[in-house]
Every structure is written in C-alpha cells, then in structure tokens.
Amino acid sequence: MKVLSSPASPFGRKVKITAKLKGLYDRIIFETVSATDVGDTNPLSKIPALITDDGMAIYDSPVICEYLDAQVASPVLFPGEGAKRWRALTLGALGDGIIDAAIMLVYESRHRPAEMRVESWCQMQQKKIDQALDHLEATPPEMGSQPHYGHVTLAVALAYLDFRHEGKWRAGHPKMVAWLNAFDAAVPAFKETAPPPA
Ligand SMILES: N[C@@H](CCC(=O)N[C@@H](CS)C(=O)NCC(=O)O)C(=O)O
C-alpha cells in the first residue's frame, strides 16, 4: 500500500496513527507529496490518499482509516454497530471539523494577500473551533482502555491547534489539556507521528 501525504498534514497524521495502531505501518510506503501533486489519485487534489495493493485509490482520511481498520481484526478502531459506532464517527467528525476550520485560517493567511483578509470570515472559522472546544470541555470524551477512531482524530485536531495556532486553545480548556496528555501517554504512535517543527 502507498499513502500520498505530507509530514505536516493532520489528516495524514490520523492515517499514520491508525496504521501504527493496526500494526500496518511497515506495510505502507508513505510518499511525501503536496496536495497539488496528488494527481489522478484524488481528483479533489487533497491529501492524504491511499493506493491499495490492487491499485484502488481511497480518500479521504476517514475512509482511509476505516479501510486500514478493516484489514486487521484487532484493535477495533471503528466499532461495528450501535451507539458506540455513532459516537466514534461523530467525535471523528468533530475533530475533522476543528482541523478544517483551523486549516481555513492557515490558508486565509497563506493564499490571500493581507489587505484582502476577510475578518468576519476568519471569526466564523474561529467560532467553530471555540464552540467545539467548549462543547468538549463540558463533556470530555471517555476513552476507556482502547482509543477508537474518534479519539485519534480529536487528539490530532488538538495537536494541530498547537502546531499552527500556538496552542491558544489550552487556556480555558484544562480538562481537554488533561485529556490530550492522557491520550499522549496511552498511544505512543501519537508522539511518533508528530509533525516536523513548524
Ligand atoms: N476531508 C479531507 C481533508 C483533506 C485536506 O483538506 N487536506 C489538506 C492538507 S492537510 C489539503 O489537501 N489541502 C489542499 C486543499 O484543500 O486544496 C480528509 O479528511 O482527508
């Protein structure tokens, strides 16, 4: 299998952690590409994208993670059914949403000249992040003995806020800081996949 991604991509990091948790990391070639160079593998020009041993292209990160989960029986990162499954997927969506909004803010300064910055739009993205963090702080997700896909995604999302947004989220969210510390301690793959210094 091959994964097209970049070392700084939070969505790529989700895939790497999943691969490590499933014991598949050594069976995957991780090729560094920028989103614009992903070619036909993903017509949306986004990374990560996975190419299976049979040559099938799979994206985006939730689908890749579920594909990897399906290759090996244990541990189960995507619970098969019931409330546990919907909780895992919904937490994953919340984590992805935080990353999406945080990336939009990065792209706003990276791709748009400063004089064209639309402040109200940036505030809208920041509000999504703040609301999500406040929601999580009020009801921190339980992790139990085995993290699932939602936990992996949330941890990567919080780490991305550290990486690109100076960890400002930490003030006012002590329970989620403790949550991330607990995840870090429980999942060595988290540290092992940290992005290179910004
Ligand atoms: N929903 C997608 C998001 C992927 C994504 O936005 N990746 C970023 C890099 S971290 C990207 O390719 N950005 C280029 C673009 O949006 O044009 C996923 O979960 O894989």
The ligand as an ORCA input file, in Angstrom:
! r2SCAN-3c Opt
* xyz 0 1
  N     -11.615     15.775      4.356
  C     -10.290     15.548      3.876
  C      -9.464     16.836      4.065
  C      -8.085     16.702      3.455
  C      -7.386     18.066      3.398
  O      -8.012     19.139      3.442
  N      -6.063     18.015      3.296
  C      -5.301     19.222      3.127
  C      -3.878     19.033      3.574
  S      -3.745     18.755      5.275
  C      -5.272     19.532      1.643
  O      -5.073     18.637      0.855
  N      -5.482     20.786      1.283
  C      -5.458     21.241     -0.074
  C      -6.780     21.804     -0.497
  O      -7.736     21.831      0.283
  O      -6.844     22.240     -1.640
  C      -9.661     14.371      4.599
  O     -10.123     14.067      5.716
  O      -8.755     13.725      4.068
*
